[in-house]
């Protein structure tokens, strides 16, 4: 097989939320090199002490891997004085539920952790999705511009993930934000499956709306969707055209990373096996592109 032109990794807790060492060992066995931190030994990354962060970094580096991204819960909260939250979408918080009042503190800590680990990207969101997302747009833009300005002073990149449960969920919605904020420290974490859950055909339609040069990272998971309700399964075997998506990324000059974000509970409820299967599938898709 040809060597991969994209670096491959995972959000570690998709292998094991409670055992960071096991996650890294499993990722290494598949051939992954990139680490994205969200839960480490059962704790959200934003809540770890400096000592815990340092231990996690040492474990990663001991395996010749790198911490690429901090998957924070920034802007994953209710936007005050906004339209009601859209109850159709599941709100995943991964052990870290916060309010608007917490966002400044969370941002400060996220930048500290990124600096301590050497992570290039800080993943953020766009507040829980309301029944009228356009009414929230200006306030989302203001918050993201502020984070990007902070990132500029710290050598970091803010990566906005399109998230079905948040106000910026689709490729088209993400593209509108990027048009409003032309900032070198704000980029896109493109998640095709999230766009599908939100009701968009992610490839080629959603992807086709995006300024590809601003995609800084990609998340890989796969599903079928019925009425905004996903059924998760093996990457490359469900509803997302991952073959077409990866080929298009390479064609369009993307040379960044793809992180596995399994979500699939797995055969017989074995999430670890699910991530093994999805990880191998993802590696094969990239290696054969």
N, C-alpha and C positions, 0 to 999 in steps of 0.2 A: 504493500500500500504506500501511496505518497505520504510524506510527512504532513501533518496538519498545518494549515496556514493560520488557523485561529487557535488561541489558547483556550483550554477547556478546564472548567472547575465546577464548583458546586457551593450552594449555601449549605454549610456543614451539617446543620441540624436536620436536613432532609434525610441523612443517613441515620443519625442518632441524636435526638435533642438532649439526651442526658449524658452521653459519653463522647466527649470531643476527641479523645484519642482513637476510639474505634472509628469515628467518622473519617479522620485523617488517614488511618490505615486503609480503610476501604477505598477512599478516593485515590490513594497512591497505587493501590493494586490495579485500578482501572486505567491509570495513566494520567490522571488529572494533575494539573500544576497550580491552578488558581484557587484561592480560598476566599469565600465571602462569609463574613461573620454576622450572624443574627442571634442565635442562641448558642451559648457555650456552657456545657455542663448544666443545662436547665435554666440558665439565667440569660435575660436579654443583654445583648452586647452593651447597651447604653448604661446598664446597671452594674457592670463589672468594675471591680477595683483596679487600680493601676497594677497591683501585683498579679491579679488574675489575667489582665491583658498581657503582661509581660510573659507569663507562663504559656499562654496560648500562642503568642508570637514565637517563642522559643521552640514549641512543638512543631509549628509549621515550618520554620526554617531548618530544623533538624532533618526534615524529610526532603529538603531541596525545593520546597514550595514557597509561594509568596501570598501574602494577604493583599488582595486586589481591591476589595470593597468592604465598606461598613454598611450593612443593611439596617439602617436605623428606622425607628417609627416616627420620624419627623413629619409633621403635618398630616399625621394619621389620627385625626381627632375631629370633633364637631366644630364647625365654624360658627361662632356666635352670631346671632341676629341675621341668620341666613334662612332660606326656605327649609322646610322639614327634610330630614334625612330620608332617602329612598330605601325603604325596608326590603326591597327585592334582593339586595346584594348582601352576601355574608361578609361580616367585618372580622378579618383575622388580625389579632393583635400580638401573638407570639410572646405572651407573658409580659407585655408592657403597654398597658392602657393609660393614656394621658389625656389632658385637656389643653385648651388653648393657653392657659396660664403657664403650662410647663414648657412651652416651645422654646423660649429663649434659653432656659437651662439645658434643655436637651441639645440644642444646637451647639452651645459652648462645649458640652461634653463630647459630642460627636467629633468636633474639630480636634479636641484633645486626643481622642482615641485614634483618629486618622493619623495625626502627627506621631503618636507613640508607636503605631504599627507599621507606618509607611504606606498605608492604604491610599490609593490615588483617588478613589471615588467614594462619595457619601450619598447613599440612596435615600431619596425623600419622596413625599407624596403630595396630595392636593386637597386635603380635608375629605371627610366622609361624604360620599356622593349625596347630593340633595335631589329633590324632585325637579329642580330648575338650575342645573349647573351653570348656564351662561350668566345667571345673576351673581355668581360667586367669582367670575373670571377676573375682574380687576383686582380683587383682594388676593387671589391666588398669585397673580402676576407680581403684585407688590411683595408678597412674602418670598417668592422664589428669587426675585431680583435682589432682595436683601441678603438672602443666603449666598447667592452667587458673588455678591460684593464681598462678603466675609471670606468666602473661599479664595478669592483673588489674592487676599493678603496672606494666605496660608499655603499656597501652592496646591490646592485641592480642586476637585471638580464636583459640583452638585449634579447628581444624576436623577432626573425626574422619571419615576416609573409610572407608566400608564397602568392603572389599577382599577378593575371593574367596580370596586366598592368605593372609589374616590371620584372626584369631579372630573379629573382628566383620566379618561379610561380607554379611549380609542386612539388610533393613529391620527385621525383627523383632528381630534381635540388636542393632542400633543403638538401637532404641527402648528396649530393656532397659537399656542403658548410660545413656541420657539420663534414664531414670526413677531410676537409682541416683545420678546426679550432677546435681543441680539447680543449675547454676553459670552465671552470665551470660557467662562467658568460655569456655564450651565449647559448640560447635555441631556441626552435621552437614554434611559434604560428601557429598551424596547422589549415588551413581553407580548408576543403574538397571542398566546392563549388568553391572557387577560382581555385583550381587545375582542376576542371571540365571545367571551362571556358577556361582554358589554353590548354585543349585538352587531359587531363589525366583522366582516370577512378580513382577517388580518393580512393574508397574502393571496393575491398581490395588492388588493385594494387598500387596506390600511397602511401597509408598508409604502405603497406608492405615493402617499400624501406626505411622507416624512422627509425632512432634509437629512439625507443619509450621513452627510459629513458631521452631523451633530449627534449621531448615535455613539455613545461611549461604552455601552455594555448591552448585552442581550441575555434575557432569562429564557430558559427552555423548560417547558412542560407541555402536556398535550391532553386534549379532552374532546368529548362531544358535548354539545350544549342544547338544552331544551328549556326555553323560557327563562334564560339567564341562569339556569341551574346546570353547573358542569358535572359531567361524569369523567373523572380523571382516569388516565391509563398510560400505557407505555409511550414514551416519546417516539414520534415517527410512525405511530400505528393508529392514531386517532384522527381528529378533525383538522389539525393544523398541517399545512403543507410544508413540513420542515425541510424536505429535499429542495423544493423550490426556494424557500426562504434562505437557506444557507448558501445555495448557489448564487442567489441575487446579492447577498451581502458581499461575497467574494468578488463578484462581477463589478459591484459598485465601489470597490476599494476599501471595504471594512476589514481591518486587520486587528480588531480588538478581541475581547474575550466573550465566551458564552458560559453562563453558570447554570447548572442543573438546579431546578426548583421543583422536585418531583411531584408533590401534592397527592399523587396516587397512593391510596392505602396499601396497595400491593396484593399479590395472591394470598388468599387466606388471611388478609390483614397484616401481612409481613412487610412493613414499611422499609426495612433495611433491604430486603430482597427487591422491592420495587425500585429503590434507588440504584441498586446494582444493575438491574435490567435497563433502566432508563439511562444510566451512565454509559453502559456498553453501547446502547443504541445511538446515543449522542456522539460518542467517539467515532463510531463507524460512519455516521452521516458526514462528519467533518473530514475524516481520513479519506473518504471516497469522493469528496467534492472535487 
